[in-house]
Amino acid sequence: MANSLQLRAKSMARFIDIGVNLTDPVFHGKYHGKTKHDDDFNLVLERSRVAGVKSMIITGGSLRESQHALKLAKEHGFYATVGCHPTRSAEFDKFKGGPEAYLNALDDILRDNIKGNGRAVAVGECGLDYDRTHFAAPEVQKKHFRSQLSLAKKYHLPLFLHSRAAHKDFVSILREEGFGVNGGKEVGGNGGVVHSFTGQLDELAELMSMGFHISVNGCSLKTADNLTCAQAIHLDLLMLETDAPWCSMTGAHASKTHLNALPTLLNNLFFPGSVKPEKFVLGKAVKGRNEPCSIGGVAWVIQQLHPEVTYEELAEKVWKNTVTVFGLDELS
C-alpha cells in the first residue's frame, strides 16, 4: 500500500513543457500533406494533462507559425513564443517589403500579445543552425538572429534560443548585443533559455555563465556524452521540454538505462501504448510522434543524474525556474 501511494504521489508531479510544436499538422493526423489518421489533437492534450503537464509554451518558428501558436495558446490557455527559426530566416529576405517589414510584423505581433491569456512570453525560436545551412546560409542566419535580439530588448522578454554546430558565432552575437552577462538585463533583455541543448561541456559552462537557462529533451539525452552534460546543468538553470512531435526518447538512446528504472505506473503515463499511423486506433498514441506527456520521462532521467534531489523536488525546482523566467505568475 505504501509503495502504491508513493507512486501515486510521484505521478502528481507538475510540468510546464517549454518547447512544444503544437502547430505541426501531425497532431491532426496529417503527415507531409497526407492524412494518415483521424484528428486526435484533443486526445494528445488529455494524455498530457493526465501525465501532469499543467501548461505549455508553444513554439513559434516563423511569422506565420507564431500567429498560429498564439491562436492555439489563447484557445487552450497556454503560452507561445514569437520569432523565426534560423533555418527559416531566409523568409526575412523573401518577405514582401523585405527584412524590415518581416521584423516589423513580428514586432506588431509581440506588441499586441504580451499581456493576458494565451500571451507571447518569449522572443524566438531564434539563433543559429549550421547543420542545415542549405535552408539558410550562415550570414543570413546571423543577420536575422541579431535583428530579433532587438525585440527582446524592446519588450524586455526572455529569449527562446536555438544553437546547432554554431556555438562560437552564437555566443559572439549574444555578447556583441549585450547578452553576455546576466542574460542581457543591462540592455533591456530578460535572460532566456537555450532549448534542446546537445552541446559540449565547455559550451554549457559558457552559456550558464552568461546567465542563460538550459532546456533538455529526448535529443539531449541520446549519448553518454549528452548525459554527462545533462548532469552538469545547474538545477537553478534547468528547464524541461519535449520538442514534440520531435525528439522522442527511444530504446537506442543512452537514457534508456535510466528509464528502465521508471515505475510501471509512470511509464504508462509518460509513454502510453502506441501504434503506427497506418494502424491508428482512437485513444492510442502514434508511434514515432513524440507527445508532451513524455516530459515526465525526461524529468526522470535528469533526476537519476541528480540523486541529490528527489523526483518531486526536481520537478518543482524546474517548475519554479520556468515560472520565474517567463513571468508565468498566475501558475506560481
C-alpha positions in Angstrom: 0.0 0.0 0.0 2.8 2.4 0.9 4.6 1.8 -2.4 1.3 2.4 -4.3 0.7 5.7 -2.5 4.3 6.7 -3.2 3.9 6.1 -6.9 0.6 8.0 -7.0 2.4 11.0 -5.4 5.1 10.9 -8.0 2.6 10.8 -10.8 1.2 14.1 -9.4 4.5 16.0 -10.2 3.7 19.0 -12.3 5.3 20.2 -15.5 5.4 23.0 -18.0 6.5 21.9 -21.4 8.5 24.9 -22.5 9.1 23.7 -26.1 6.3 22.0 -28.0 5.4 22.3 -31.6 1.6 22.1 -31.4 1.3 23.9 -34.7 2.6 20.7 -36.5 -0.2 19.1 -38.6 0.9 15.6 -37.4 -1.2 16.3 -34.3 -4.2 16.3 -36.6 -3.2 13.2 -38.4 -1.5 14.9 -41.4 2.0 13.9 -42.5 3.7 15.7 -45.4 0.3 16.9 -46.6 -1.3 13.5 -46.5 -4.0 12.5 -43.9 -3.0 9.2 -42.3 -5.4 9.0 -39.4 -8.2 10.8 -37.5 -7.5 14.1 -35.8 -6.5 13.3 -32.2 -5.2 16.7 -31.1 -7.6 16.8 -28.1 -6.5 13.3 -27.0 -2.9 14.4 -27.1 -3.7 17.2 -24.7 -5.7 14.9 -22.5 -2.8 12.5 -22.2 -0.5 15.4 -21.3 -2.9 16.5 -18.5 -3.1 13.0 -17.0 0.8 12.9 -17.1 1.0 16.2 -15.0 1.5 18.7 -17.8 -0.3 21.8 -16.4 0.8 24.2 -19.2 2.9 24.5 -22.3 4.8 27.1 -24.3 4.0 26.6 -28.0 7.0 27.3 -30.3 6.7 29.9 -33.0 9.2 29.2 -35.7 8.2 31.8 -38.3 5.9 34.7 -38.7 3.0 32.6 -39.8 3.7 29.9 -37.2 3.9 32.4 -34.4 0.5 33.7 -35.3 -0.8 30.1 -35.3 1.0 29.4 -32.0 -0.7 32.4 -30.3 -4.1 31.3 -31.6 -3.7 27.9 -30.1 -2.3 29.4 -26.9 -5.4 31.5 -26.5 -7.8 28.7 -27.3 -6.2 26.3 -24.8 -4.9 28.6 -22.1 -1.2 28.1 -22.9 1.6 30.4 -23.9 3.6 31.0 -27.1 6.9 32.3 -28.4 7.2 34.7 -31.3 10.1 34.6 -33.7 11.9 33.0 -36.7 13.9 29.8 -36.5 17.4 30.1 -38.1 16.6 27.5 -40.8 13.7 29.7 -41.9 15.5 33.0 -41.7 15.6 33.4 -45.5 11.9 34.3 -45.1 13.1 37.8 -43.9 14.6 38.5 -47.3 11.7 37.0 -49.3 9.0 38.8 -47.5 7.0 41.5 -49.2 8.7 44.7 -48.2 11.9 43.0 -47.2 13.6 42.1 -43.9 12.5 45.3 -42.2 8.8 44.6 -42.9 9.2 41.0 -41.6 10.8 42.2 -38.4 8.1 44.9 -38.0 5.4 42.2 -38.5 7.0 40.2 -35.6 7.2 43.4 -33.6 3.5 44.1 -34.2 2.5 40.5 -33.0 4.5 41.0 -29.8 3.1 44.4 -29.2 -0.5 43.1 -29.4 0.1 39.8 -27.5 2.3 40.3 -24.5 -0.5 40.5 -21.9 -3.4 38.3 -20.8 -4.5 34.9 -21.7 -2.5 33.0 -24.4 0.2 35.6 -24.4 3.7 35.7 -26.0 6.2 35.0 -23.3 9.5 34.9 -25.3 11.2 36.0 -28.5 12.1 33.0 -30.6 12.7 30.4 -31.7 15.8 32.2 -32.9 19.5 31.5 -33.1 21.9 29.7 -35.4 21.9 26.3 -37.1 25.0 25.4 -39.1 23.8 21.7 -39.5 21.2 22.9 -42.0 22.7 25.7 -44.0 21.1 24.5 -47.1 17.9 26.2 -45.8 19.7 29.5 -44.9 23.3 30.5 -45.3 25.2 31.4 -42.1 25.4 35.1 -43.0 21.6 35.2 -43.5 21.1 33.4 -40.2 23.4 35.7 -38.3 21.9 38.9 -39.6 18.3 37.9 -38.7 19.3 36.4 -35.4 20.8 39.7 -34.4 17.7 41.7 -35.5 15.4 39.5 -33.4 17.5 40.3 -30.3 16.3 43.9 -30.7 12.8 42.7 -30.0 13.8 41.0 -26.7 15.4 44.3 -25.6 12.4 46.4 -26.7 9.8 44.2 -24.9 12.0 43.0 -22.1 11.2 39.4 -22.9 13.3 36.3 -22.4 14.8 34.6 -25.5 13.9 31.1 -26.7 17.2 30.1 -28.3 18.4 27.5 -30.8 22.1 26.6 -31.3 23.4 23.8 -33.5 27.0 23.4 -34.5 27.4 27.2 -34.3 28.4 27.9 -30.7 31.3 30.3 -31.4 29.2 32.6 -33.6 26.1 32.1 -31.5 27.7 33.4 -28.3 29.7 36.1 -30.1 26.5 37.7 -31.4 24.8 37.4 -28.0 27.8 39.1 -26.4 28.0 41.8 -29.0 24.4 42.6 -28.5 24.8 42.9 -24.7 23.6 39.4 -23.7 27.0 38.2 -22.4 26.3 39.0 -18.7 23.2 38.3 -16.6 21.1 37.3 -19.7 21.3 40.8 -21.2 19.3 42.6 -18.4 21.6 45.6 -18.6 20.5 46.2 -22.2 16.8 45.5 -21.7 16.8 41.8 -22.2 15.4 39.3 -19.7 17.6 36.2 -20.0 16.1 33.2 -21.6 16.8 29.5 -22.4 18.9 27.6 -24.9 16.4 24.9 -25.7 17.1 21.3 -26.9 20.7 21.5 -25.7 23.0 19.0 -27.3 26.3 20.8 -27.0 29.6 20.1 -25.2 30.5 20.7 -21.5 32.6 23.9 -22.3 29.7 25.3 -24.3 27.3 24.5 -21.5 29.5 26.2 -18.9 29.8 29.4 -21.1 26.1 29.7 -21.6 25.3 29.3 -18.0 28.0 31.8 -17.1 26.2 34.3 -19.4 23.0 33.9 -17.4 21.0 31.6 -19.6 18.9 28.6 -18.7 19.3 25.3 -20.4 16.4 23.1 -21.5 16.7 19.4 -22.3 14.5 16.8 -24.1 15.0 13.3 -25.6 17.5 14.5 -28.1 19.6 16.0 -25.2 19.9 12.5 -23.7 20.9 10.3 -26.6 24.5 9.6 -25.9 26.8 9.1 -22.8 28.4 12.5 -23.5 24.9 14.0 -23.6 24.2 12.5 -20.2 27.4 13.9 -18.8 26.4 17.4 -20.0 22.9 17.0 -18.5 24.4 16.1 -15.2 26.5 19.3 -15.3 23.5 21.6 -15.6 22.9 23.7 -12.5 19.4 22.9 -11.2 18.6 26.5 -10.8 19.2 26.9 -14.5 17.4 23.8 -15.7 14.2 23.6 -17.8 12.4 20.7 -19.4 10.7 20.2 -22.8 9.7 17.6 -25.3 10.1 19.5 -28.6 7.1 17.3 -29.6 6.4 15.9 -32.2 10.2 15.5 -32.4 13.0 14.4 -30.1 11.4 11.2 -28.8 13.2 9.0 -26.3 14.0 5.6 -27.8 15.4 2.3 -26.7 18.6 3.0 -28.6 19.4 6.1 -26.5 21.8 6.2 -23.5 18.8 7.5 -21.5 17.2 4.0 -21.8 19.3 2.6 -18.9 17.7 5.2 -16.6 14.2 4.8 -18.0 14.4 1.1 -17.2 14.0 2.1 -13.5 10.8 4.1 -14.2 7.9 2.5 -12.3 5.2 1.0 -14.5 2.6 3.5 -13.4 4.7 6.4 -14.5 5.9 4.6 -17.7 2.3 4.2 -18.7 1.6 7.9 -18.1 4.6 9.2 -19.9 5.0 6.6 -22.7 1.5 5.3 -23.4 1.0 2.4 -25.8 1.3 3.4 -29.4 0.6 2.2 -32.9 1.9 3.1 -36.4 0.0 5.9 -38.1 -1.3 3.5 -40.7 -2.9 1.3 -37.9 -4.3 4.2 -35.9 -6.6 3.4 -33.1 -8.5 6.2 -31.4 -7.2 6.7 -27.9 -3.7 5.2 -28.7 -0.6 7.3 -29.1 1.1 7.3 -32.5 4.5 5.5 -32.8 7.3 7.9 -33.8 5.3 11.0 -32.9 6.5 12.5 -29.6 3.9 14.0 -27.2 4.0 16.4 -24.3 3.1 13.6 -21.9 6.7 12.3 -22.3 8.2 15.2 -20.4 7.9 13.2 -17.2 10.3 10.7 -18.7 12.8 13.5 -19.4 12.5 14.6 -15.8 13.0 11.1 -14.6 16.3 10.7 -16.4 17.6 14.1 -15.2 16.7 13.2 -11.6 18.6 9.9 -12.0 21.6 12.0 -12.9 21.0 14.3 -9.9 20.4 11.9 -7.0 20.9 14.7 -4.5 17.2 15.6 -5.1 14.1 13.6 -5.3 12.0 13.3 -8.5 9.3 15.6 -6.9 11.9 18.1 -5.8 13.5 18.3 -9.3 10.1 18.7 -11.0 9.2 21.5 -8.6 12.5 23.3 -9.0 12.1 23.3 -12.7 8.6 24.5 -12.4 9.7 27.5 -10.4 12.6 28.2 -12.8 10.1 28.3 -15.7 7.6 30.4 -13.9 10.2 33.0 -13.0 12.0 33.3 -16.3 8.8 33.5 -18.5 6.8 35.6 -16.0 4.0 33.0 -15.5 3.0 34.4 -12.2 -0.5 33.0 -12.4 1.0 29.5 -12.2 3.1 30.1 -9.1 
